[in-house]
Structure formats: C-alpha cells, structure tokens
Amino acid sequence: MKAAGSILLFFAAAGSLPAEEAVVASGTSARLSAEIRASLPAYIPPPTEPKNAPAAATTSDPDVLELPKLTVREKAQQRITPNDLMTPKALNKKFAADYKRSLKGLDAVLNSFSIPLISPSLAARGRAQYRAQQYRDMFNTIDAIGTIDPGQAAELRREMANALSGRPPGTK
C-alpha cells in the first residue's frame, strides 16, 4: 500500500510541473541542465594517432605485430641459506647446540646452562654468536676490499655502522 502511494505521489508531482520545466532523466530541469552544460568546457576528442607511433612497419605481413623496444633487467635472487629452510624450533635447537659446542674449559662449565628469567636461553646466546660471526665475516670482506680500494672500504664501513646502529642508509 505504501509503495502504491509513493508512486501515485510521484505522478501527481510530475504532472504539476510547468511545460518549460520538464524533468530530464537525471532529475534536473532542462533549463538547469542547459546552464550546467554552458559552464563546462567543450569536449575535445583525443587525437586518433598516438604521438610516438612507429613510422612504418618493417614487415609487410599483416599478422605480425611489432612492439616497441623494451629492456628487462633481472633482479638478483635472494640467497637462501640452510637456516632459512629450518623451522623456528629446529633453528633454536641448532643455535643452542652450536653454542654448547663452542664452549671450552671453564667457560663450558659456567655457561653450559641457563636459568630461566635470569639469563638468556642457550638458543638466544647461540643466535647472538651466529650474528656476531656474520658481522665478523662482513668486516673481513670489507678489509679485503680495503686492500684494493680504500675509499670503497671506508664507505662500506660507514654503511655497516649505519646498519648496526639502526640509522638509515647514506647517513654519516
């Protein structure tokens, strides 16, 4: 009943409009639509031929489509180490075992165990030892580069110091 009443109200309102104010499909009067169109810029169609189109095809075969020259540069793939393929639990076991194997003498007696909530776990110590070894390897590589190009080695040392301190690359 409500839907029929609103439709009837619509027809009654549409019939009461003057003939000059006919409603366009968008719901605005013809006069208002004409004013809006007059204030808008005129439509200029795009050019039919692109500006940088090839001058002429080198082949006369209509089935051949020539594309513009494109250079593709391959990104270096990320190096995957054996540690990347291990689960976190297995990696923690490996770090703890490596740390225990690295201890010798009195150091092995004093550091071969950890007390929860007081000292870091063996896995955390092993992870720190692994990271320190990676840094030593990197600094050894930088030293080897320094024998060939001291300027490049100084720049690499500065970038390594930035990475270790958390500063963004390129800062001094």
KAWOMO-V83515 format. One record per residue. RES is the residue in one letter. OMEGA is omega in whole degrees, -180 to 180 (none if undefined). D_CENTER is the distance of its C-alpha to the mean C-alpha in Angstrom with 1 decimal. Layout:
RES&OMEGA&D_CENTER / RES&OMEGA&D_CENTER
This chain:
M&180&56.4 / K&-179&53.8 / A&180&51.9 / A&179&55.2 / G&-180&56.0 / S&177&52.7 / I&179&53.2 / L&178&56.8 / L&179&55.7 / F&180&53.2 / F&180&56.0 / A&180&58.3 / A&-180&55.9 / A&180&55.1 / G&-178&58.9 / S&179&59.7 / L&176&57.5 / P&-177&59.5 / A&-178&59.4 / E&-176&57.7 / E&-179&54.8 / A&-177&53.7 / V&177&50.3 / V&-177&47.7 / A&-178&45.3 / S&178&42.6 / G&177&45.1 / T&-179&46.0 / S&-179&49.4 / A&180&50.1 / R&180&51.0 / L&178&47.8 / S&179&45.7 / A&179&47.7 / E&179&47.1 / I&180&43.3 / R&-180&43.3 / A&-178&45.5 / S&-180&43.0 / L&177&40.0 / P&-180&39.4 / A&180&40.8 / Y&176&38.6 / I&-178&38.0 / P&179&36.9 / P&179&34.3 / P&-177&35.9 / T&-179&36.7 / E&178&35.7 / P&-176&32.3 / K&-176&32.8 / N&178&31.2 / A&178&32.8 / P&-176&34.3 / A&-179&38.0 / A&179&39.6 / A&-179&38.7 / T&178&40.0 / T&180&41.1 / S&-179&43.6 / D&-179&42.3 / P&-179&41.1 / D&-178&38.9 / V&177&36.7 / L&179&33.6 / E&-180&32.5 / L&178&28.8 / P&179&27.7 / K&-178&26.9 / L&178&23.3 / T&179&22.0 / V&178&19.4 / R&-178&18.2 / E&176&17.3 / K&178&14.7 / A&-180&16.5 / Q&179&16.3 / Q&-180&15.7 / R&180&19.2 / I&177&20.3 / T&178&23.1 / P&179&25.7 / N&179&24.6 / D&-177&21.2 / L&-178&23.3 / M&174&25.4 / T&180&25.3 / P&180&25.2 / K&179&28.9 / A&179&29.9 / L&177&27.8 / N&178&29.7 / K&-179&32.9 / K&179&32.2 / F&180&31.4 / A&180&34.6 / A&178&36.7 / D&180&35.5 / Y&180&36.3 / K&180&39.7 / R&-178&40.5 / S&-178&39.8 / L&-180&42.3 / K&174&45.9 / G&-178&49.2 / L&177&49.4 / D&179&45.7 / A&-180&45.5 / V&-175&48.1 / L&-173&46.5 / N&-177&42.8 / S&177&42.9 / F&177&42.5 / S&179&40.4 / I&-179&41.6 / P&-180&39.2 / L&180&38.2 / I&-177&39.8 / S&178&38.2 / P&-180&34.8 / S&178&34.8 / L&179&35.4 / A&179&31.9 / A&178&30.4 / R&178&32.9 / G&178&32.0 / R&178&28.3 / A&178&29.1 / Q&179&31.5 / Y&180&28.9 / R&178&26.4 / A&178&29.3 / Q&177&30.2 / Q&178&26.7 / Y&178&27.1 / R&178&30.7 / D&180&29.6 / M&179&27.0 / F&175&29.7 / N&177&32.2 / T&179&30.0 / I&177&29.7 / D&178&33.5 / A&177&34.0 / I&-180&31.9 / G&177&34.1 / T&-179&37.2 / I&-176&35.9 / D&-177&33.9 / P&180&34.5 / G&179&32.3 / Q&179&29.2 / A&178&30.1 / A&178&30.4 / E&178&27.0 / L&177&25.5 / R&179&27.6 / R&179&26.3 / E&178&22.6 / M&177&23.6 / A&176&25.4 / N&-179&22.4 / A&-179&20.3 / L&-178&23.2 / S&178&23.9 / G&178&20.3 / R&179&20.4 / P&-180&17.6 / P&177&17.9 / G&179&20.6 / T&-178&22.7 / K&none&26.3
